[in-house]
Amino acid sequence: MDAYLSSVSVPEADLRRNPDRRQIDLQALFGGQREIWLEIGFGGGEHLIHQALANPSVGLIGCEHYVDGVAKLLAAMKCEGVENVRVHPYDARDLMDVLPDGSVSKAFLLYPDPWPKTRHHKRRFVSPENLDAFARILRPGAELRVASDIPDYIRHTLQLTRDRDDFEWMARTSADWREAWPDWSSTRYEAKAIREGRTPCYLTFRRV
Ligand SMILES: C[S@@+](CC[C@H](N)C(=O)[O-])C[C@H]1O[C@@H](n2cnc3c(N)ncnc32)[C@H](O)[C@@H]1O
């Protein structure tokens, strides 16, 4: 599996630990010009695989630092013959640092770790710094999708984005956050949340 992982990984040479790191050459990474989508914290990779199979002309980059999740994704990629996914098996923030400005057309942040205790809120992936990074790498008009089952995380996300002028929340009616996206494929975490009686919420932002 190690050889397969290195064949589909974003080259480490570009990343934070390397003082000479450069911006990623996305064309070289995917062997040609493609629209680029990004999924952060893909867990077991169910949604990433679904999007890759449904959108073969798109290049998808998935980030996940949980080793078992990466192993599950790689097994599914091999089994399904997925060729349009590249993997960053480390902290997503390191990868975002080396993505070119305006290079991403869609980003997915699906059920980010909730960090419910107030003293841990600064560990939440939705933060002013990470929204700055999303704003830089998303092209104008690009979509940022955030799903969560934690009401306080949803409030937190809406508050932080409302205070900025670079993201517009696209909801017009309650169905827009209560109903999943038409191309949605449920994740392991979502299935567990529903089993345990929590209600998913789906937020769509547009990069202005
Ligand atoms: C609650 S789980 C949800 C997983 C998946 N999206 C789902 O819906 O089943 C959050 C995931 O985000 C990953 N994660 C958290 N922070 C991350 C980071 N900075 N970089 C990469 N992955 C991260 C965690 O390892 C975890 O697998």
The ligand as a MOL file (V3000), in Angstrom:
LIG
                    3D

  0  0  0     0  0            999 V3000
M  V30 BEGIN CTAB
M  V30 COUNTS 27 29 0 0 0
M  V30 BEGIN ATOM
M  V30 1 C -15.6970 14.1490 12.6670 0
M  V30 2 S -14.6200 13.4710 11.4890 0 CHG=1
M  V30 3 C -15.5950 13.4880 10.0000 0
M  V30 4 C -15.0030 12.6160 8.9280 0
M  V30 5 C -15.7690 12.5990 7.5780 0
M  V30 6 N -15.7670 13.8980 6.9500 0
M  V30 7 C -17.1960 12.0980 7.7660 0
M  V30 8 O -18.1250 12.9160 7.6230 0
M  V30 9 O -17.3560 10.8850 8.0410 0 CHG=-1
M  V30 10 C -13.4630 14.8030 11.1820 0
M  V30 11 C -12.2260 14.3160 10.4290 0
M  V30 12 O -11.4000 15.4270 10.1190 0
M  V30 13 C -10.0360 15.0370 10.2560 0
M  V30 14 N -9.2580 16.2600 10.4710 0
M  V30 15 C -9.4140 17.1410 11.4940 0
M  V30 16 N -8.5450 18.1600 11.3720 0
M  V30 17 C -7.8120 17.9070 10.2520 0
M  V30 18 C -6.7350 18.5810 9.6250 0
M  V30 19 N -6.2510 19.7320 10.1180 0
M  V30 20 N -6.2150 18.0510 8.5010 0
M  V30 21 C -6.7060 16.8770 8.0030 0
M  V30 22 N -7.7210 16.1900 8.5630 0
M  V30 23 C -8.2590 16.6970 9.6730 0
M  V30 24 C -10.0530 14.0780 11.4420 0
M  V30 25 O -8.9380 13.2070 11.4400 0
M  V30 26 C -11.3640 13.3500 11.2310 0
M  V30 27 O -11.2040 12.1670 10.4740 0
M  V30 END ATOM
M  V30 BEGIN BOND
M  V30 1 1 1 2
M  V30 2 1 2 3
M  V30 3 1 2 10
M  V30 4 1 3 4
M  V30 5 1 4 5
M  V30 6 1 5 6
M  V30 7 1 5 7
M  V30 8 2 7 8
M  V30 9 1 7 9
M  V30 10 1 10 11
M  V30 11 1 11 12
M  V30 12 1 11 26
M  V30 13 1 12 13
M  V30 14 1 13 14
M  V30 15 1 13 24
M  V30 16 1 14 15
M  V30 17 1 14 23
M  V30 18 2 15 16
M  V30 19 1 16 17
M  V30 20 1 17 18
M  V30 21 2 17 23
M  V30 22 1 18 19
M  V30 23 2 18 20
M  V30 24 1 20 21
M  V30 25 2 21 22
M  V30 26 1 22 23
M  V30 27 1 24 25
M  V30 28 1 24 26
M  V30 29 1 26 27
M  V30 END BOND
M  V30 END CTAB
M  END
